[in-house]
Amino acid sequence: MFLRLEVGGDFCLGIRFPLSALEITSVDERSNGIIMRTMISHNTHIFLTAVTLLLLNVSLATAQQMILIPAGSFDMGDRIDEIKKSEQPQHTVYLDAYYIDVHEITNAEYVTFLNDVGNHVSSNGITWIDISSEGALIELTEVEEEEEEEIYQVTPGFENHPVVKVSWYGAAVYAQWAGKRLPTEAEWEKAARGGRINNRYPWGDRITYDHANYRGTGGGDYWETTSPVGSFPPNDYGLYDVAGNVWEWCIDQWDMDFYQTSPLTNPVSGGWISFVENSLFEEVDENENRVFRSGSWLNSLDSLRVANRENDLPTSMHFDLGFRCAKTASQ
């Protein structure tokens, strides 16, 4: 359901209700530009004036803001021949404008989704998130006041850490629930580069523990595993943790040689997954690997390069693998 409110004639507000989440979009008619998209869990109180949008009492999780990445071209892949052949050749691609989450989806945000849908396994038996193995940060617990009732809860202290041990399917179904989708591999890399050209890392050609959470500790990195989202400086687009912390799932099917035949406009390996938005994403072949990006707290510096590409089966669930969401700007 979508509701459009006009306030004062030159300002309007659109509110969409995807299940238990609200998506707030403020639009300044004078500049014909969308200012902000923010995902907010339910039970949020909203105060409106002609020029302000004040969000109060956000429950369970930090408001999830998205950044608009403008339409345009960028150089995708690595310019250094000695790097992985899957990153060659470097090529220029054009992307339409899109939104991408400021930070990785947190445990608190994912628990809100789980408690809304009431399951962590699909109707045909595909596991969305591993809650039973050692190191799982989300568990199903009984409610003491209610007989035979269980809820999903986050291990205390890890609410604002990125969700991990989530499969590609689990990431895709969350994104759909939130009214979004997973980013394409090209969208992810353009966003991670932050508008810079030929940079190896989001902030330039060097990286230290003051920039990101990767293997070991030092500088600003105090964490042996995941760190709370937003613990390190953002890139030039204002995005956090696009290097390190956790790997991030993308829509694309893995193809080592994709860059040799990639379309030059809005490329996505395996074809655009419109069926994610049509609730048919489980038709994705579980034997065909999917792409993830970013590097993690477990990896060395080479894995944190913005051009680095990795992959695994869409059913895979690792303790350093999470995701963030994207959304087409025209939607």
HELIX and SHEET records of a PDB file:
HELIX    1   1 LYS A   85  GLU A   87  5                                   3    
HELIX    2   2 ASN A  107  VAL A  117  1                                  11    
HELIX    3   3 TRP A  168  TRP A  177  1                                  10    
HELIX    4   4 GLU A  185  ARG A  193  1                                   9    
HELIX    5   5 PHE A  258  THR A  261  1                                   4    
HELIX    6   6 SER A  274  VAL A  276  5                                   3    
HELIX    7   7 PHE A  281  GLU A  283  5                                   3    
HELIX    8   8 LEU A  301  LEU A  304  5                                   4    
SHEET    1   A 7 PHE A   2  VAL A   7  0                                        
SHEET    2   A 7 PHE A  11  ARG A  16 -1                                        
SHEET    3   A 7 ALA A  21  ASP A  28 -1                                        
SHEET    4   A 7 GLY A  33  SER A  41 -1                                        
SHEET    5   A 7 GLN A  64  ILE A  69 -1                                        
SHEET    6   A 7 TYR A  98  ASP A 101 -1                                        
SHEET    7   A 7 ALA A 326  THR A 328 -1                                        
SHEET    1   B 2 HIS A  45  LEU A  48  0                                        
SHEET    2   B 2 LEU A  53  LEU A  56 -1                                        
SHEET    1   C 2 GLY A  72  MET A  76  0                                        
SHEET    2   C 2 HIS A  91  LEU A  95 -1                                        
SHEET    1   D 2 ILE A 138  GLU A 142  0                                        
SHEET    2   D 2 GLU A 150  VAL A 154 -1                                        
SHEET    1   E 4 GLU A 310  ASP A 312  0                                        
SHEET    2   E 4 ARG A 290  ARG A 293 -1                                        
SHEET    3   E 4 TRP A 247  GLN A 253 -1                                        
SHEET    4   E 4 LEU A 321  GLY A 322  1                                        
END                                                                             
